[in-house]
Amino acid sequence: MVDGDDSAGNEGTFDALVSGIRFGKFASVGAVGAVFDLTVSTLLIVQFGVLSEYAKVAGAEVAIVIMFAINERWTFADHGRAGPLAIARRLLKSNLVRSGGLLVQFLIVRGAREVPVELVVGGVDLWTFIPLPLAIGASVLLNYVFESVFTWRVGRS
């Protein structure tokens, strides 16, 4: 892998971002991340009584690391320099970039907790859990654009 190099040659940033294949891969990896995120978040809420917005942060961080590893090897395999130091830098960038998406998620979950809604089914208030996947969905596009442009530098020649 070479920093800024594209398999498409002189592919521009906009063209790189609207790549249906790349976005499809990114979204697929995001689905895997969502499973980890929701599992960890739900476990922390149900088993340990952690407030939902803090459980969301922990679940999201687990997902960020897992998604980075998959994106590094699959979605953006043709971008970025090789080597442990370059990969560590991208992991740090990925965490920083996704902190914006995580902030969006945190605010959505926190805001939903303030809404006086109860949706009790089988003794469980589902309203506690409904904002979690909504928060993930809200940050997908934001994360895709910033990960593509800043972490893996797609479209740069």
Secondary structure, 3 states (H helix, E strand, C coil): CCCCCCCCCCCCHHHHHCCHHHHHHHHHHHHHHHHHHHHHHHHHHHHHCCCHHHHHHHHHHHHHHHHHHHHHHHHCCCCCCCCHHHHHHHHHHHHHHHHHHHHHHHHHHHHHHHCCCCCEECCEEHHHCCHHHHHHHHHHHHHHHHHHHHHCCCCCC
